[in-house]
Amino acid sequence: MTKSKQPGVKPARVVAVEIVAQLLQSEGSLASLLPAAIEPLAPENKRLVQELCYGCCRWHSYLEAVLQLLLTKPLKKKDSDIKALLLLGLYQLEYTRIADHAAINESVNITRTLKKVWASKLVNGVLRRYQREKSTLLDTVAASSNEALFAHPKWLIDAIGDAWPVEMPSIMDANNQHPPFTLRVNQRKVTRDDYLSQLAREDIAATPTPHSHYGITLAKGCPVTALPGFSEGWCSVQDEAAQLSAGLLDLQPGMTVLDACCAPGGKTCHIAETQPGLKKLVALDVERRRLPRVVENLTRLKLEATVVCGDAGSPQSWWEGEPFDRILVDAPCSATGIIRRQPDIKLLRRPEHIAQLVQQQERILQQLWPLLAVGGRLLYATCSILPAENTGVIEQFLRVTTDAKHEPIIGSWGIEQPCGRQLLPTLNGHDGFYYACLSKHSGI
C-alpha cells in the first residue's frame, strides 16, 4: 500500500515521517504541509498519510509518554525524523488495523530510506518491545501523568481545567475523537426535510442538528461528490456551531455586510444564502493563498460577494469608506474548540501564544469598530474555548469603547458568559465556539 509505482514518488509512510518530523520541530502545520506533500500520491496513499499524521498528532502526548518508557536514552534533536518514525510506528500498532508485522517491518525499512541505517535496530527493538509489553506499558503510562491520560499537553489541560473544571473530562474526550461530518443545507435550493429525504433515498444515514435549522449530521463521512446535489450547490460541509453565525447577524435586505477573516468562506456563503437581498457583501482575508477557496465556494453555490485581500487590523488599506450595517469578526484564535479537526494544535500551540492572540483580537476589534454604522451590529466569533480570548476580549473592549453595547444572546445552545455564549465541543455534536453580539449607538 505504501509503495508507489510511480518513479520518484515517495512511499506514503516516508511522507508521513517527514511531515511529523517537521511538526515536532514546529516547522509548519498539517494545513500547510499536507496538501503539497500528498499531491503526487495515489488516493489510497493520500488517505494513509492523512490517517497517520492526524492520528499521531491526536495521540501525541500519549505516544510520547510510551516512547519515553521504551527509550534507554533520549534521541538527539537532529534525529527528529527517527522520533517521528517511532511515534508513527507506535500509532500504527495501537490505533490502526495495520498488521503488526507490516507496521514494524515498514518502519525498520524506512531507516534506510532516511539514510540512518544505525537506527534500524533501535526502531525494531522499540516497536517489538511495545508489542510484547503492551499491557504493562499502557497501565504504567495511564497512571504516570494527565498528559498521557488525556492525550493533551499539560498547559492545555491546566487551561481547560481552570476554565471548565466540571466539563474538562468530556472536552478532552471530544477532542480525541474524529469530528462528525456535518452539512449546511442551502435553503435557497432545498429544504432540510427534503434533503434528508433525498439522503435516505441514497441510503445515506443522517439526522438534523439540534441547534442549527440548516444542519444535518451524517452517520459516517463520505466524499462530497457522493452527496446528492453537491455540485449544484444544495449543501456545504460546515460544523453546526459555525452555522449559527448567520442567524445571529439578523440580516435584512439592503444591508452592507463585512465578513472579516473570512477564509475558507463557509460563513460568507451562509450569509449570502440567508439574505439574498443584501446591498453588498465583502469577504475579507489577509492570506491571499486562501482566497481562491472562498471564490470556489461562492462559484459552486452561485453566490456573489466582493472578495478582498486585506488585514482586518489595518482597514485603511482596503476600506472604501462606506459603513457596514453588519460585521462578522471571525477572529484569529487558539482554535482550542476544534482540536479534533486540527490535532496538530496539541503540538504547535504554546501558552504564550494566547496573550499574543488576545492582542491581535483586541486590535482587530478596535480597528473594525469605526467601520460599523450607528445602529449596526458586530458579531465577534472564535473557535476557542478559552475565556481570555472570548468574554475577556469583549469585556475589555466594552470598558474602552463608549458607543458599544453588549447584546445578550438568548438561545438553547451553549453556556451564558459575562458577555456572549460559549459552545463546548461535544461527542458526535458541534465544535467548540464562542459568539458575542455588540451594537453601536450614537454615544450621546
N, C-alpha and C positions, 0 to 999 in steps of 0.2 A: 504493500500500500504506500509506503513512504518513499519508494524509489521511482523517480520519474523516468519515462522512456525518452524524454526529450533531452538531447545533449545540452550540457551547460546549465540545466535546471537543477537546483539543489534538492536533495531529499527533504520531505516535509519535516522530519524531526530535527534536521540540521537548521532549517529555517526557524523552527520554534526555539531552539537553543540560542540562536543569535539574537532573537527578539527578547527573550527573557534575560539574557546576559546584559543587554542594553538597559532594560528596565532596572536591573539590580544596580546599575551604575547611574541611574536617574538620567539616562540619555534617551529622551523621547517618551512616548506613551503608546498604548495599544492603538489608539486612534491615529497616531502619526506614523507608526512603524508598520502595522499590519497590512494596510492596503497595497502598498508598493511591493512588500516582501512576498505576498501570496499571489500577486497578479499573474506570474508565469505558470503557476501550478494548476494541475488538473483539479476539477471540482471536488473530488473526494479528498485530495490532499489539502486543499484550502480548508475544508471542514475540519480535518485532523489538526492542522496548525492552530486554527481558532480555538478548538476544544482544548488543546494542550496549553496554549498561552493563557486563555481566560481561566481555565481550571487551576493552573499553577498560581496565578495571581490571587484567585479567590481563596485558596487554602494556604497561601504563602506562609503565614505566621505559624501554622500548624506544621507544615512540611519543614520549615526552618528549624523548629524545635526538635523534630525527629532527626533531621540531618546532624544536628549538633551532638546528639547522643551516639550517632554512628561514626563520626569522625574522631580519629585519635588526636589530630591537631588541625587547627583552622587552615583553610585554604588561603593562599595569597590573593591580594586584590587583583593581580594580573590574570588570575585564573577564574574570573567570574564566569567564563564560558563552561568550565568544568562544574562549577557550583550550579549553574543553570541546568546542565545536563543531569546532575544528580537529583535536583528538585523535580525535574520533569520525569525522571525515571521513577521516583517515589510516587509522584502523582498518578502515573500510569498503573503502578502496582496497587494503589489504594483505591482509586476512584474510577477507573475505566474497565471496560470489558476486554481490553487487550490482554492476550495471553502473557503470563509472567515471563515465559522464556523469550518471547518476542521483545517485550519491553526491556529485558536485561541485555539480550544479545545485541539489539539495535543500539542501545546506549553505549555498550562497550565498543562497538564498531565505529561509532561517531568520534571517539577519541582519536582515531587515525585520521579521519577527515579534518579534525581540528589541529592535526599535526602535534598531538600531545599523547603519543603512544604510552608515555610513562604513566598516564592516568588510567590506562585500561584495567590494571589490577585493582586500583582504588575503586573505580566505578563498579567493577564486577563484585568486589568484596562487600562494599556498602549495600548494594541492592540485594545481594544474596543473603546477607545477614538480616536485612529487613524482612526478607521473605521467610527466613527461619524463625525470627524472634518477634514477629509482628505483634502478637497479642500482648506480650510483656512490654514492648516498646510503647504501644498505644496507651496502656494503663499508666506507664510512667509519665508520658508526655501530658496526658489529660490531667494528671494531678500536679504537674510541675508549675503551671502558670496560667493566668487568664488569657494571655496571648495565644497559647496553644489551644485552650479550651474553646475560646470564642473565634479563633482564626482572624483576629484583628490586632493591629499594633496597640501597644499599651496606652499611648497618648490618646488614641481614639476611643478606646474602651473607657478611659477615665472621663473624657469629654462627654461622651454619650451618657455614661452613668451619672455624671453630675447634672446633666440637663434632664434626663428621663430615667430616674432610678428604678421606677416600677416597670417601665416599658422596655428597659435595656435588654433583657434576655430575648424578648420577641423581636426587637430590632435586629439584634445580631443574627438570629435565626433567619429572618427575612433577607438580610444582606448576603447570607451564604447560599441562598437558593438561586436557581435560574429564574430570570424575570418572566412574568406572564406575557403572553402575546396578545396585545390589546389593539383594537381598531377604533378609529373615529369615523362614523358614518357621515357622509356628505348629504345632509338632508335636503340640499338643493337638487339632488339626483334621486334619492330613495329614502324611505323612512327606515328607522331602525328595525321595526317589526317586520317590514317586508324583506329587509336584508337578512335578518335572522331566518326567515322562511327560506330564502334563497340558499343560505348556507346549509340548512337542513336538507334541502333537495340535493345538495352536492356531498352529503354525508360528512360535513364539517361541523363537529360539535362546538357549540358556542353558547354563551349566556350574556345577558345585558349587564352592564356595570351598574352598581347601586347608586352612584352619585352623579355621574355624567349621563345626561339624556341622550348623548350621541355615541356612547361607548359600548363595545362588545369585546368580551374576552374569549379567545379560542381555548379549547381544552388542550390543544397542543399546537406548537408553531408549524408553519408551512411556508413554502416560497410564496412571495406576494403574487407571483404570476398564476398561482393556483386559486387565488381569491376571485370570485365572480365579480366582474365589472371593475377590477382594479385599474386596468389601463384606461378605462373610460371615466375614472375619477369618482367611483361610487364610495370609496373608502380610502383611508390613510392609516398607517401604523402610528399610534400615539398613545402613551400611557394615560390612564384615566385622570390622574392628578393634573397633568398638563392641559387636559381638555376643559378644565374649569375656568380657565383664564378668560375666554371669550365672553362667557356669561357675566363674569364679574365686571367687565368693562362697561356694561349697559350701553351697548352700541345703538345709535339712532341714525336714520337716513340723513345724509348731508354733512356728516361729520368728517373732519380731517383727523387721521389716526396715525400715530407713530408706534411701530414695533421695534424697540431698541434691543440690540444684541439678539437679532432675530434668527440667525442660522441654527439649524438647517431649514427653518421656515414652517414648521408644523403649526405654530401659533398664528403666524401670518396668514396661512391658508385658512385656518379655522375662523379668524376674524372676517376674512372675505366671504367665506361660506355663510357665516351667521348673519351678516348685514351687507347684502349686495348693493344697497343704496348709498354707500359711503361716497363722499366727495373725493377723498384721496386717502390712500393707504401707503405709507412709507415703511419699507423694510430695511433696517439699518444694521450693518455688522462691520466690525473693524477688520475681520480676517477675510481678505479678498478671495483666498482659496476656497472658502466655504460658501461663497455666494452663488456659484453655479448650481449647487444643490437646491438653494432657495428657488432659483429660476426654474429648475427642473420640476420641482413640486408644483409651482404655480402653473406651469405649462400643462402638466398632466391633468390637473384639476380644472383647467381652462378658467383660471382666475387672473385678476390683474392687480399689480402693486408696483410702486416705484422702488426699485432695488438700489440701494446706495451703499457704497463702501465708505465708512467713516467711524470715528471714535465717538461713542456716546458721551464721553467725558470732555470732548472738545467740539461742541456743536458749531462754533464759528466757522469751521472748515467745510461744513456741508449744509447747514440750515439756511433755507431761503427766506426766512422772515415771517412766514405765515404761522400763527399759533396753532397748536394742536388741541382738539377737543378731548382727545383721549391719548394717553401714553402708557404703553406697556413696557416696563423695565424688567426684563428677564436677566437679572444681574449676574455677572461672573461670580462664582461661589466655589465652595469646597466640594460640591457635588456629593456630600455625605448622605443624601437621601436616595441616591441612585447607584450605590456601590455595587449592587448585584448586576447592573448594566455596565459599569466601568470598574471592575475589581482591581485594576492596577492602581486605583486611588489608595489602596492599602499600602502599596509600595512607595508611591510617589509623593503623597501628601505629607506635610510636616506640620507640627503645631504652630511654628512661626508663620506659616502661610495664612493662618486665619486672620491675624492682625493686618497683614498686607491686603487681604481681600476686603476686609471691612473698610480700610482706607479707600480702596477703589470703588466700593459700593457707595460710600458716602459722597465721593467726588462725582460719580455719575448722577446721583440724585440731585446734588446741588447744581450741576450744570444743566440738567434737563428741565428742572422745575420752572425756570423763566420761559421755557418754550410752551408751557401749558397755559391755555386760555383761562381767564377768570370764569369760574363755574365749571371748569373741566375736571376730569378725574385721571389720576395716575395710579396704576396698579403695579405694585412692587412685588416681584416674584423671585424665588430662588429654589433650587433643588437641594438645599441644605436643610439639615435638622438641628443645626447649632444655633441657639438663641442669639449669640453675638452677631451673627450675620443677618438675623431676621428682625425680631422685635427690637433688639438692641439698636440696630441701624435706624429703624423708623422712630423709635423714641428719641434718639439723639437728633435726628432730622427735625422732628417737631419742636424740640427745645430751641432750635436756632432759626426756624422758619415761621415767621409770624402769620403768613397768609395761607398756611397749610392746616388742614383739619383731618383728623383720623375718622374714617367712616367704618364703624364696626361691620364685620361680615357675619350675617346670620345664616347659618347652614346646619345641615345634619351631619356634615363631614368635618373631620379634623378636631383639633383642640384649641379652644379660645386662648389667645395670648394677650398680654397687656396691650399690644397692637397686633391686629391681624389674626390669622388662624394657621395652625401647623398641622399638616398631614404627616404621619409617620409611615415608613414602609411596612407593608403588610404581606403576609404569606398569600400568594395567589391573588393579590389585590394591587392597589395603587402604590406608586413610589412615594418616597418622602418629598414633601413640597411645602412651601410657605407662600402665603399671599397676604398683602396688606393694601387697603384702599385709602387713598388720600384725595381730598377735594381742595380746590383752590378758591378762596374768597377774595374780596377786594382789599382786605386788610384794614378797612376803615372801622 
